[in-house]
């Protein structure tokens, strides 16, 4: 399921990042790698806020829809 519709407050595992190579590389540098763990904080409004390692990231809904988690 895409991050935007995942349950909030639960640790999730990234299964697939369906973005172009440049975007994938940038997300990997930020810690969003396939097999990595994230926690959804909020998906209200136009953005999605996630906790990655010890930091928070804000993603727009379009990009968040390309990141699949389980």
C-alpha positions in Angstrom: 0.0 0.0 0.0 1.2 3.6 -0.6 2.5 5.5 2.5 -0.3 8.0 2.2 -2.9 5.4 3.2 -0.9 3.4 5.7 -1.8 3.3 9.4 -0.3 6.2 11.4 2.0 5.6 14.3 3.1 2.1 13.2 6.5 1.1 11.9 6.3 0.1 8.3 8.8 -1.5 5.9 9.5 0.0 2.5 8.8 -2.6 -0.2 9.2 -0.6 -3.4 10.1 3.0 -4.5 8.5 3.5 -7.9 10.2 6.8 -8.9 12.7 7.7 -11.6 16.4 6.9 -10.9 17.3 10.5 -9.9 14.5 10.6 -7.4 15.3 7.1 -6.0 18.9 8.1 -5.5 17.9 11.3 -3.6 15.4 9.3 -1.4 18.1 6.8 -0.7 20.4 9.6 0.5 17.6 10.7 2.9 17.3 7.2 4.2 14.2 5.9 2.3 15.6 2.7 1.0 13.8 -0.5 0.0 13.7 -2.8 3.0 14.1 0.2 5.4 11.8 1.1 8.2 9.7 4.2 8.5 6.8 5.4 10.7 3.9 7.5 9.3 3.3 10.5 11.4 0.6 12.3 9.4 -1.0 12.2 6.0 -3.4 15.1 6.4 -3.6 17.9 3.8 -1.3 17.8 0.8 1.8 16.3 2.5 2.9 13.2 4.2 5.2 13.3 7.2 7.3 10.2 8.1 10.0 9.4 10.6 13.1 7.9 9.0 15.8 6.7 11.4 15.9 9.6 13.8 14.6 12.4 11.6 11.3 13.5 10.0 10.7 14.0 6.3 7.8 15.8 4.6 6.8 14.3 1.2 4.2 15.6 -1.2 1.3 13.2 -1.9 2.4 12.5 -5.4 5.8 11.2 -4.3 4.4 9.4 -1.3 2.0 7.5 -3.6 5.1 6.0 -5.3 6.5 4.6 -2.1 4.9 1.3 -1.2 5.0 -0.1 2.3 3.9 -3.2 4.2 
